[in-house]
Amino acid sequence: MKLPTWKEMPEGIVILEAGNAQEYETGSWRTFRPVVDKSKCINCLFCWIYCPDTSIIVKDEKMEGIDYSHCKGCGICSKVCPAKAISMVEEGSL
């Protein structure tokens, strides 16, 4: 069986409408969730900058929380936090 070349492959995805990601709640995908220790947070907003899903809620230049409806639990926010204020916990353990 000959595999198709990249030119013969059908389009994998088509975005019909830009800016519609907010309409789709994807938080149920995660197995780990970020938990913020506000006493350690220095509001550097690295978590907000690096979050690929814009799940970090910011108000008045301060980290207010996490939009768990869209957070997929990738852990990037936890990795980039210089104050170690964000830890990843298994979903359902809290």
Buried (B, 14 or more C-beta within 10 A) or exposed (E): EEEEEEEEEEEEEEEEEEEEEEEEEEBEEBEBBBBBEEEEBEBBBBBBEBBEBEBBEBEEEEBEEBBBEBBBBBBBBBEBBEEEBBBBEEBEEE
